[in-house]
Amino acid sequence: MVRSVWDEDLSLLKILTLSDLGMSLSMLHINSLRTEGLKAVLVTEESNVVHESAVRFDQDLPHYGTINGAIIGPGEGEVTSPVKMWLEAFDLIMTRMKAAGVDFSRILGISGDGQQHGSVFWSAEAETLLSNLDSSKSLAEQLAPIAFTLQKSPIWQDSSTTRECREIEEAVGGPQALADLTGSRAYERFTGTQIRKIRRIDPERYNATSRISLVSSFMPSVFLGTVAPIEISDASGMNLMDVLTYKWDDKLLNFCGGPELRSKLGPEPVPGGTVLGRISPWWVQRWQFNPGCVIAPFTGDNPATVIALSAPGDAILSLGTSTTLLLSIPPTDTPPKRFTSSHLLSHPTTYDAHIAMLCYKNGALAREQVRNKYANGDWSKFNELVEQSPAGNGGLLGYYFPLPEIIPPNVIGSHFFLASEDERTIKRLFEEEVSSTAHPRAILESQFLSIRSRIEAILPEHAPPLQRLVVCGGSSANPVIRQLAADVFGMRVFVAGKEGAAEGGAQLARYAWWREQNGGKGTFEEMRALDGVEERMKCVAEPRLENVKIYASLVDPYREGEQRVVEMCRPRAG
């Protein structure tokens, strides 16, 4: 068996085994494509992992020249990934799975998740190529480059569309109006602004594009042999869909891509649990898949995390390449609030439910830069320095933005302030005035205080207090980071099993297959109620009351410092 360690940067290709009469007779095959790699997992009905395989783009496919799965430039703020690399990763991981003894004929259904916001631009030849693949040839050699008008897909790290963001907000009446309509104000990484930019700078390629997919709909397209529709939760990250009706908004479509954009996006977004079709003949002939294998919609990585880990009263903190807070909001009589500093997504499986999200670009990258600069690149040394500094860091407030940030928007660089002993005033510090040993604690406190300062606003009115913080992603394995999170948020911290955060893709495939067996009836909650009640979460940190009080007193000074950073980073007129 090929084994590999799941971390924040890998994509997931997950397979859920179902059983009949106590015997494992069939499997569900789930795929997720994130920034740095692709992973395959076999999981039993009881969520026991029985197989894993992985492809890391930088190490396994070095000829594409990516760094952490991405290519930076050539334009300012541009970040892309080669589409052919993703296809070659599919081919490679299937080879590794077959070598490990995976029996593809037992797979009954396919679903999964992928990095949000990234887009794939298909050519006019794409549909013909997808539906007529030669089983003696690989995906990459048949589809790239001719099936795509853009060989490099814009991904979530791209920040090159500031102009388009301002234009789309002005067109609808401002940032709040856009957030009310789509769930978010305009963000550089969102697909609508990316489409508008491509239409402006490269109209020839845009006009030659027949369909536009998200990463999450690109993957089922490869399995179906035809371009798949976009799923409702991932469509929420485009600034193109009405977040309350789950329909494309014509005004936004026309503004971002002209009247032809509706046909390029395809049908209205579809919910999770939908059966899109059966697997294409190429997979049957080349890998011996079951021809009756069901293909279901894929969703974004963040909604998949909510499906896997969320329960009422939980907050999910994903400490991956980005740092993300996720809150599941159940259906209510009144629409949930929308803000310009957070996101509201449609829920993948539950009608009228939503997901509130805070997403920060400078997650693991910023933490790793501090580790490399001040702790000799060693996490053990980093942890020692955190523990040597007192909670609150003596009033030091650090703001670390190696990349242009999303929350607050467009801030960049490192900035430092010192709160007075009574926390009523702050003064600016230069970096040389800050002790080198203080930075590891400062970056963790900064990232967590930013989230804490915004949680109350995004919770529904009269919502009960949050009960537990579920952490996932690569940094969630760090016990020092777990404890600091417990202290800043004032909540017990839990982790799921090693594959807990990735289980959402498995549950989506299972849900589609289960509903089809039940004549298209049944809710996601009804399916999960059939599962055992075994506790999958483990408490790994308890908040320390004295530290909780310290961090509560630092929320207002943190907000003041953040506002001053925003002002310092604001472009000056003239």
C-alpha positions in Angstrom: 0.0 0.0 0.0 1.2 3.5 -0.8 1.0 5.6 2.4 1.5 9.4 2.7 0.8 12.0 5.3 -2.2 14.3 4.8 -1.3 18.0 5.2 -2.8 21.3 4.4 -1.3 21.6 1.0 -2.4 18.3 -0.6 -5.4 17.8 -2.7 -7.7 14.8 -1.8 -8.8 11.9 -4.0 -10.9 10.1 -1.5 -12.7 6.7 -1.8 -15.4 5.6 0.6 -16.2 1.9 0.9 -19.8 0.9 1.3 -20.9 -2.4 2.6 -23.7 -4.8 2.0 -24.6 -7.6 4.4 -21.5 -6.8 6.3 -19.1 -7.3 3.4 -17.3 -4.6 1.5 -18.6 -5.0 -2.0 -18.3 -1.5 -3.5 -16.6 1.8 -3.1 -17.2 5.5 -3.7 -14.3 7.3 -5.3 -13.8 10.9 -4.3 -11.3 13.5 -5.7 -10.1 16.9 -4.5 -7.7 19.2 -6.1 -6.0 21.8 -4.0 -3.0 24.0 -4.4 0.1 21.8 -3.9 -0.9 18.2 -4.8 -3.4 15.4 -5.3 -4.2 12.6 -2.9 -6.1 9.4 -3.1 -7.7 7.7 -0.1 -9.8 4.6 0.4 -12.2 4.8 3.4 -14.6 2.3 4.8 -18.2 3.0 5.6 -17.1 3.6 9.2 -14.5 6.1 7.9 -11.6 3.8 8.4 -8.8 4.6 6.0 -7.6 1.5 4.1 -5.5 3.1 1.3 -3.8 6.4 0.5 -1.8 7.6 -2.5 -0.5 11.1 -3.2 1.0 13.3 -6.0 2.9 16.4 -5.0 3.1 18.8 -7.9 6.6 20.3 -7.2 8.3 17.0 -6.4 6.5 14.6 -8.7 5.9 16.9 -11.7 8.9 19.3 -11.5 9.0 19.9 -15.2 6.1 22.4 -14.8 8.3 24.7 -12.7 5.7 25.3 -9.9 6.5 26.6 -6.4 4.0 25.1 -4.0 1.9 24.1 -7.0 1.7 27.6 -8.4 3.4 29.9 -10.9 3.8 33.5 -9.9 3.7 36.2 -12.7 4.4 37.3 -15.2 2.0 40.2 -14.5 1.9 41.8 -11.1 -0.3 39.8 -8.7 -0.8 37.0 -11.2 -0.8 33.4 -9.8 -1.7 30.4 -11.9 -1.4 26.7 -12.2 -0.9 24.7 -15.4 -4.0 22.7 -16.3 -1.9 20.0 -18.0 -0.2 19.5 -14.7 -3.5 18.7 -13.0 -4.3 16.2 -15.8 -0.9 14.6 -15.5 -1.5 14.3 -11.8 -4.7 12.4 -12.5 -2.8 10.0 -14.7 0.0 9.5 -12.2 -2.2 8.9 -9.2 -4.3 6.3 -11.0 -1.1 4.5 -11.9 0.0 4.5 -8.3 -3.4 3.3 -7.1 -3.4 0.5 -9.6 0.1 -0.5 -8.5 -1.2 -0.6 -4.9 -3.9 -3.1 -5.8 -7.0 -0.9 -5.9 -9.9 -2.6 -7.7 -11.6 0.2 -9.7 -14.4 -2.0 -10.8 -15.9 -1.8 -7.3 -16.3 1.9 -7.4 -20.0 3.0 -7.6 -19.7 6.8 -7.4 -17.4 9.7 -7.6 -17.4 13.2 -6.0 -15.0 15.4 -4.1 -13.7 18.9 -3.5 -11.1 21.3 -4.8 -9.5 24.6 -4.2 -12.1 27.4 -4.5 -12.2 30.2 -7.0 -9.8 28.7 -9.6 -11.1 28.6 -13.1 -10.6 26.5 -16.3 -11.3 27.9 -19.7 -12.4 25.2 -22.2 -12.0 25.6 -26.0 -14.7 24.8 -28.6 -13.0 21.5 -29.2 -13.2 20.4 -25.5 -16.6 18.6 -25.6 -15.6 16.5 -28.6 -12.2 15.7 -27.1 -13.7 14.8 -23.7 -16.3 12.5 -25.2 -13.9 10.7 -27.6 -10.9 9.9 -25.4 -8.6 7.1 -26.6 -8.1 4.6 -23.8 -4.6 3.9 -25.0 -3.5 7.4 -24.3 -3.3 9.6 -21.2 -5.6 12.4 -20.3 -2.8 15.0 -20.5 -1.6 14.1 -24.0 -5.1 14.1 -25.4 -6.6 17.2 -23.7 -3.7 19.6 -23.4 -3.3 22.1 -25.0 -6.1 21.9 -27.5 -9.0 21.5 -25.0 -8.2 24.8 -23.3 -8.0 28.4 -24.3 -5.9 29.3 -21.2 -3.1 26.8 -20.5 -2.6 28.3 -17.0 -5.6 28.6 -14.7 -6.0 31.6 -12.4 -6.1 30.3 -8.8 -7.2 31.6 -5.4 -3.8 33.3 -4.7 -4.2 35.7 -7.7 -4.5 39.4 -6.7 -4.2 41.0 -10.2 -7.9 42.1 -10.5 -8.1 45.1 -8.1 -9.4 47.3 -11.0 -12.1 44.8 -11.8 -13.2 44.5 -8.2 -13.8 48.2 -7.9 -15.7 48.3 -11.3 -18.0 45.5 -10.3 -18.8 47.0 -6.9 -19.6 50.4 -8.6 -21.8 48.7 -11.1 -24.1 47.2 -8.4 -24.1 50.1 -6.0 -21.1 49.5 -3.8 -19.4 46.7 -1.8 -22.3 46.1 0.6 -24.8 45.8 -2.3 -22.6 43.2 -3.9 -22.3 41.3 -0.6 -26.0 41.4 -0.1 -26.5 39.9 -3.6 -23.7 37.4 -3.8 -22.6 36.8 -0.2 -19.3 38.7 -0.6 -17.9 42.0 -1.8 -15.6 41.8 -4.8 -12.3 40.0 -4.2 -9.4 39.6 -6.5 -9.4 35.9 -6.4 -13.2 35.5 -7.2 -14.0 34.1 -10.6 -16.2 36.9 -11.8 -13.5 39.5 -11.6 -11.0 37.0 -13.2 -13.4 36.5 -16.1 -13.8 40.3 -16.6 -10.1 40.8 -16.6 -9.5 38.1 -19.2 -12.2 39.4 -21.4 -10.6 42.9 -21.2 -6.9 41.9 -21.8 -7.3 38.9 -24.0 -10.7 39.2 -25.9 -9.6 36.7 -28.6 -9.0 33.9 -26.1 -12.2 34.8 -24.2 -14.3 34.7 -27.3 -12.7 31.4 -28.2 -13.8 29.9 -24.9 -16.8 27.7 -25.1 -17.2 26.9 -21.3 -15.7 28.1 -18.0 -15.4 25.7 -15.1 -14.4 26.1 -11.5 -11.7 23.6 -10.3 -14.5 21.7 -8.6 -16.5 21.3 -11.8 -13.4 20.7 -14.0 -12.8 17.4 -12.1 -16.2 15.8 -12.7 -16.0 17.0 -16.3 -13.0 14.7 -16.8 -14.8 11.8 -15.3 -18.1 12.4 -17.2 -16.6 13.0 -20.6 -18.6 16.3 -20.8 -18.3 19.7 -19.1 -20.1 19.4 -15.8 -22.3 22.1 -14.2 -21.0 24.2 -11.2 -22.1 23.3 -7.7 -24.1 25.8 -5.6 -21.7 26.2 -2.7 -18.6 26.7 -4.8 -20.6 29.0 -7.1 -20.9 31.3 -4.1 -17.2 32.2 -4.5 -17.6 33.8 -7.9 -19.5 37.1 -7.3 -21.9 35.8 -10.0 -24.7 33.9 -8.2 -27.5 35.1 -6.0 -26.6 33.5 -2.7 -30.2 33.3 -1.6 -31.8 32.0 -4.8 -28.9 29.9 -6.1 -29.4 31.3 -9.6 -26.9 33.2 -11.9 -27.5 37.0 -11.7 -28.0 38.3 -15.2 -26.7 41.8 -14.4 -23.5 40.4 -13.0 -23.1 38.0 -15.8 -23.4 40.7 -18.4 -21.0 43.0 -16.6 -18.3 40.5 -16.1 -18.5 38.5 -19.3 -21.1 40.0 -21.6 -24.4 38.3 -22.7 -22.4 35.2 -23.8 -21.2 34.4 -20.2 -24.4 32.6 -19.3 -23.8 30.0 -22.0 -20.1 29.7 -21.1 -21.0 28.9 -17.4 -23.6 26.4 -18.4 -26.8 25.6 -16.5 -27.8 27.0 -13.2 -25.7 25.7 -10.3 -26.6 22.3 -8.9 -26.8 21.1 -5.3 -24.7 18.3 -3.8 -26.3 14.9 -4.0 -27.3 15.4 -7.6 -26.4 12.5 -10.0 -24.8 14.2 -13.0 -24.3 11.1 -15.1 -22.2 7.9 -15.4 -18.5 7.6 -15.8 -17.2 8.0 -19.4 -15.9 5.0 -21.4 -12.3 6.1 -21.2 -12.2 5.3 -17.5 -13.9 1.9 -18.0 -11.6 0.9 -20.8 -8.3 2.2 -19.4 -8.8 1.6 -15.6 -11.6 -1.0 -15.6 -14.1 1.2 -13.7 -17.7 0.0 -13.3 -19.6 1.5 -16.3 -22.5 2.2 -13.9 -20.3 4.4 -11.7 -22.2 7.6 -10.7 -20.6 11.0 -11.0 -21.9 13.6 -8.5 -21.1 17.4 -8.2 -17.8 18.3 -6.5 -17.7 21.3 -4.1 -15.0 23.7 -2.8 -12.5 22.6 -0.1 -14.0 24.9 2.5 -17.6 23.7 2.1 -16.3 20.1 2.1 -14.6 20.8 5.5 -18.0 22.0 6.9 -19.7 18.8 5.7 -17.1 16.7 7.3 -16.6 18.4 10.7 -19.4 20.8 11.5 -22.0 20.4 14.2 -24.3 23.1 15.8 -22.2 25.3 18.1 -18.9 24.5 16.4 -16.5 26.8 14.7 -14.0 25.3 12.3 -10.5 26.8 12.0 -8.5 25.6 9.0 -4.8 26.3 9.4 -3.7 25.5 6.0 -2.1 27.5 3.1 -4.7 30.0 3.9 -6.2 30.6 7.4 -10.0 30.1 7.3 -12.8 30.2 9.9 -16.1 28.4 8.9 -19.4 28.6 10.7 -22.4 26.5 9.6 -25.7 28.5 9.7 -28.9 26.5 9.8 -32.0 27.5 7.8 -33.8 30.5 9.4 -37.0 32.5 8.7 -34.9 35.6 7.9 -31.9 35.6 5.5 -28.5 35.6 7.3 -26.5 38.8 7.5 -24.0 39.6 4.8 -20.8 41.7 5.4 -18.0 43.2 3.3 -15.4 41.6 5.6 -16.6 38.0 5.5 -18.3 35.6 3.1 -21.7 33.9 3.0 -21.8 30.7 1.0 -24.7 28.5 0.1 -24.6 25.1 1.9 -23.7 22.2 -0.5 -26.5 19.8 0.7 -29.0 21.6 2.9 -31.5 24.0 1.2 -31.7 27.5 2.8 -28.7 26.7 5.1 -25.5 28.7 4.6 -21.8 28.8 5.6 -20.2 32.0 7.0 -16.5 32.2 6.2 -13.5 34.4 7.0 -10.6 33.7 4.8 -7.0 35.0 5.0 -4.4 34.6 2.3 -1.4 35.0 4.6 -1.8 31.7 6.6 0.9 29.1 6.6 3.1 31.2 4.3 3.4 34.0 6.9 3.9 31.5 9.8 6.6 29.7 7.9 8.4 33.0 7.0 8.5 33.9 10.7 9.7 30.4 11.5 12.5 30.6 8.9 13.6 34.1 9.8 13.5 34.0 13.6 13.5 30.2 14.5 16.1 28.9 12.1 13.4 27.2 10.0 12.7 24.8 12.9 9.2 24.3 14.4 10.5 23.1 17.7 12.5 26.3 18.1 9.5 28.3 17.0 7.4 26.6 19.7 10.0 27.2 22.3 10.0 30.9 21.5 6.2 31.1 21.7 6.2 29.5 25.1 9.1 31.7 26.4 6.9 34.8 25.7 4.0 35.6 28.0 0.4 35.6 26.8 -0.3 38.9 25.2 3.4 39.4 24.4 3.7 42.4 26.7 1.3 44.3 24.5 3.1 43.7 21.2 0.8 43.6 18.2 2.3 42.4 15.0 0.7 42.3 11.6 2.4 40.0 9.0 1.3 40.2 5.3 4.0 38.9 2.9 1.2 38.7 0.3 -1.5 41.4 -0.3 -4.2 40.4 2.2 -7.9 39.7 1.8 -9.0 40.7 5.3 -8.4 43.6 5.6 -8.1 44.0 1.8 -4.8 44.9 0.1 -2.6 45.4 3.2 0.9 44.2 2.8 4.2 44.2 4.7 5.0 43.8 8.4 3.7 46.4 10.9 4.1 46.6 14.7 2.5 48.4 17.6 2.7 48.4 21.3 -0.4 48.6 23.5 -0.2 50.6 26.7 -0.5 48.8 30.0 -4.2 49.9 30.3 -4.8 48.9 26.6 -6.2 52.3 25.8 -3.6 53.5 23.4 -1.1 52.0 21.0 2.1 53.4 19.5 3.8 52.3 16.3 7.1 50.4 16.5 9.7 49.8 13.8 10.8 46.2 13.2 14.2 46.8 14.7 12.6 47.8 18.0 10.9 44.4 18.2 12.8 41.5 19.9 13.6 38.7 17.5 12.3 36.2 20.0 8.8 37.9 20.1 7.8 37.3 16.5 6.6 33.6 16.8 4.1 34.4 19.4 3.2 37.7 17.7 2.2 36.2 14.4 0.0 33.5 16.0 -1.7 36.1 18.3 -2.2 38.4 15.4 -3.8 35.9 13.1 -6.1 34.6 15.9 -7.1 38.1 17.2 -8.1 39.2 13.7 -10.6 36.3 13.6 -11.8 36.8 17.2 -12.5 40.4 16.5 -14.9 39.5 13.7 -16.7 36.4 15.0 -19.5 38.2 16.9 -20.6 40.2 13.8 -21.0 37.1 11.5 -23.0 35.0 14.0 -26.7 35.1 13.5 -28.7 37.3 15.9 -29.5 35.5 19.2 -27.1 32.6 18.3 -26.0 30.7 21.4 -22.3 30.9 22.3 -19.9 28.8 20.2 -19.1 25.6 22.1 -15.9 24.2 20.6 -13.2 25.0 18.0 -12.4 22.3 15.6 -9.0 22.8 14.0 -7.7 21.2 10.8 -5.0 21.7 8.2 -1.3 21.2 8.6 -0.7 23.5 11.5 -3.4 21.9 13.6 -1.0 19.2 14.5 1.1 21.7 16.5 0.2 21.5 20.2 1.5 25.0 21.0 -0.7 26.5 18.2 -3.7 24.5 19.5 -3.2 25.9 23.0 -2.8 29.4 21.9 -6.0 29.1 19.8 -7.9 27.8 22.9 -6.7 30.8 24.9 -7.4 33.5 22.3 -10.9 32.1 21.4 -11.8 31.0 24.9 -13.0 27.6 23.6 -12.0 24.0 23.9 -10.1 22.9 20.9 -10.8 19.6 19.1 -9.2 17.7 16.2 -10.8 15.1 14.1 -9.2 11.9 12.9 -6.4 12.3 10.4 -8.8 12.3 7.5 -11.6 14.2 9.2 -11.2 17.4 7.3 -11.2 15.5 4.0 -14.3 13.4 4.7 -16.6 16.0 3.2 -15.8 14.8 -0.3 -16.5 11.2 0.7 -19.9 12.2 2.2 -20.9 14.0 -1.0 -20.3 10.9 -3.1 -22.1 8.7 -0.5 -25.0 11.2 -0.4 -25.5 11.1 -4.2 -25.3 7.3 -4.3 -27.6 6.9 -1.3 -30.3 9.3 -2.7 -30.3 7.4 -6.0 -30.8 4.2 -4.1 -33.8 5.9 -2.4 -35.4 7.1 -5.6 -33.9 10.6 -5.3 -35.4 11.2 -1.9 -33.8 11.8 1.5 -31.8 14.7 3.1 -28.2 14.8 4.0 -29.1 14.9 7.6 -31.2 11.8 7.3 -28.3 9.9 5.8 -25.9 11.0 8.5 -28.4 10.0 11.1 -27.9 6.4 10.0 -24.2 6.6 11.0 -22.9 5.4 14.3 -22.6 7.9 17.1 -19.0 7.2 17.9 -17.2 10.4 18.9 -14.7 11.3 16.1 -13.4 14.4 17.8 -10.7 14.5 20.4 -10.2 17.5 22.8 -6.6 18.6 22.5 -6.5 21.9 24.4 -8.5 23.7 27.2 -8.6 27.5 27.5 -6.7 28.9 30.4 -8.9 31.5 32.0 -6.2 34.0 32.9 -5.0 34.0 29.3 -8.5 34.3 27.9 -8.9 37.5 29.9 -5.7 38.9 28.5 -6.7 38.3 24.9 -10.2 39.7 25.5 -8.5 43.0 26.6 -6.4 43.0 23.4 -9.2 42.8 20.9 -9.9 46.6 20.8 -6.2 47.6 20.6 -5.8 45.0 17.8 -8.7 46.6 15.9 -7.1 50.0 16.3 -3.7 48.8 15.0 -5.3 47.0 12.1 -7.1 50.2 11.1 -3.8 52.1 11.1 -2.2 49.5 9.0 -5.1 49.9 6.5 -4.5 53.6 6.4 -0.7 53.2 5.9 -1.3 50.8 3.0 -4.0 52.9 1.3 -2.8 54.3 -2.0 -2.0 58.0 -1.8 -3.7 60.3 -4.4 -1.4 62.0 -6.8 
